[in-house]
Structures are given as C-alpha cells and as structure tokens.
Amino acid sequence: MSDSRPSNSLLETTPIKKGRFYFIFEQPNSYILYDKTKRGLEVKDKFTDEKTGIESSRGMIYDMEGTGHKVAINWLYPKSRYDINTVIEDAEKMERKYREIREMTCPDDL
C-alpha cells in the first residue's frame, strides 16, 4: 500500500487510535487521519498544502440545491515533519467540532 494512496483496505486494518468521528492509521512514512463522517465518499482529487506538507484526499458532497462542495476525507501527515501527538491534537479538534454540531442539530441523540 502506498503512502500517497490510502485505499479501502486501509479501513480493514487496525487503527492506532480512534474516536467517535475519526481513525488514525500508521503507514511506514506517514500517519493518516481519516474522517469517519466521510466514509464511503469517493476520492475526486488530492491536494497537498505547500506550507504544511500535509496531503488531503477530497471528495464531493452536494447540498439541497445541487451545488457540489469539496470536502476532505483524510489527511496524510509525513512522519518526517509530524509526530503522532500532532495528528492526535488535530483529530481531537475535529472530534470537538463534530460533537458541537451534533449537540446543536441532534440534542435528543446525546
């Protein structure tokens, strides 16, 4: 499995850490933060942030008017620049964001 192309088989491996809304996987040269809310979304393109070196795989979601919006599905953190603690911090930020959204939109499901 290549570091730049996480596949569906990645989701069949054991994550090194998981939350309600994310998985973190480890590959030889990178950590992968996977957004569980985007599970099953087809990868349409990839984007590498020149400043951070973090690559994201993005998919397309559509709103009620049919307008498409690109959203990140997962992020690859190169081990040469990031340690696992940085990935966990970003994962926990995402976790808090989704929990806040859930509290506002689905208070009865808590």
C-alpha positions in Angstrom: 0.0 0.0 0.0 1.4 3.4 -1.0 1.6 6.3 1.5 0.1 8.6 -1.1 -2.9 6.5 -2.0 -4.8 5.2 1.0 -7.3 2.6 -0.1 -10.5 1.0 1.3 -8.2 -1.9 2.6 -6.8 0.7 5.0 -10.1 0.7 6.8 -9.8 -3.0 7.2 -6.6 -2.6 9.2 -6.5 -1.8 12.9 -6.2 2.0 13.7 -3.6 3.1 16.2 -6.2 5.5 17.7 -9.8 6.1 17.1 -12.6 8.5 18.3 -16.2 8.7 17.6 -15.6 10.6 14.4 -12.1 9.6 13.3 -9.5 6.9 12.8 -5.7 7.3 12.9 -3.7 4.8 10.9 0.1 4.4 10.6 2.0 3.7 7.5 5.8 3.4 7.1 6.2 7.1 6.2 3.1 8.8 7.3 0.1 8.9 9.7 -3.3 9.1 8.2 -6.2 10.9 9.9 -9.4 9.6 8.5 -12.8 11.4 8.9 -15.3 8.7 9.7 -18.2 11.0 8.7 -16.9 10.8 5.1 -16.8 7.0 5.0 -17.8 5.7 1.6 -17.2 9.1 -0.2 -15.3 8.7 -3.5 -12.0 10.4 -3.7 -12.2 13.0 -6.5 -8.8 14.7 -6.1 -5.8 15.2 -3.8 -4.4 18.4 -2.5 -1.0 19.0 -0.8 -0.7 22.1 1.3 2.7 23.5 0.3 3.2 25.2 3.8 2.5 22.1 5.9 3.2 19.2 3.5 0.0 17.5 4.5 -1.8 15.8 1.7 -5.6 15.5 1.8 -7.8 13.3 -0.3 -11.0 15.1 -1.1 -14.5 14.1 -2.3 -17.6 15.9 -3.4 -20.8 16.4 -1.4 -23.9 18.2 -2.7 -26.2 20.5 -0.9 -30.0 20.6 -1.4 -29.6 23.0 -4.4 -27.3 20.5 -6.1 -24.2 22.6 -5.6 -21.1 20.5 -5.1 -18.6 21.2 -2.3 -15.2 19.6 -2.0 -14.5 18.1 1.5 -11.5 16.4 2.9 -11.9 12.7 3.5 -8.4 12.0 5.1 -5.1 13.7 5.7 -1.6 12.2 5.3 0.9 13.6 7.8 4.5 12.9 6.8 6.4 11.4 9.7 9.4 13.4 8.7 7.6 16.6 9.7 4.9 15.4 12.2 4.7 13.2 15.3 1.7 11.2 16.4 0.8 13.9 19.0 0.2 16.5 16.3 -2.1 14.1 14.5 -4.0 13.3 17.7 -4.4 17.0 18.5 -5.9 17.7 15.1 -8.1 14.6 15.4 -9.4 15.8 18.8 -10.2 19.3 17.3 -12.2 17.6 14.6 -13.9 15.4 17.3 -14.9 18.5 19.3 -16.2 20.3 16.2 -18.5 17.4 15.2 -19.7 17.0 18.8 -20.7 20.6 18.9 -22.5 20.3 15.6 -24.3 17.2 16.9 -25.3 18.9 20.1 -26.9 21.8 18.1 -28.6 19.6 15.5 -29.5 16.4 17.4 -29.8 17.2 21.1 -32.1 14.2 21.7 -29.5 11.8 20.4 -26.9 12.6 23.1 
